[in-house]
Amino acid sequence: MKKLSPGMGIEILSYKRNRGITLLKREDSSIHVREHGYREEEFVSSQEELPKLLKSLFKIEFPRSRKLRIYQIKAPHEVNKPLKRL
């Protein structure tokens, strides 16, 4: 996340793409975290607090997942882009 410019981010999805966590870097170098799956919540976190937050979110969203999909987001409007169906 340190290397990304503001507006860019990462989307982490389960293998079936039905649950996920989206991370977007904001202008003030904070991170906007969106959880979708079991819960629908949004958080704003600093770089220092992010690992602790992600650890708790991974336990909730991906309790038994061994395979995850990671996508890079180049612009904020790509977050809800439809993905290729399996």
C-alpha angles and dihedrals in degrees: 000000000000092000096050122094121231113286093031125100152150131263119205115195136178116252091261090046093230096115131037155145124235122201120194125180114227131210094259090054092253120128125240108212120195121189119198126174121052090013131022106217139140129210138182113216139174123235090257096051095044100087093053092047093047092050091057093043092050090055090054102039101032106028097153102010117131096172122057132175119224122196129182116230114212097184134017093245090065092069097091095034112139112252129216111278119239 
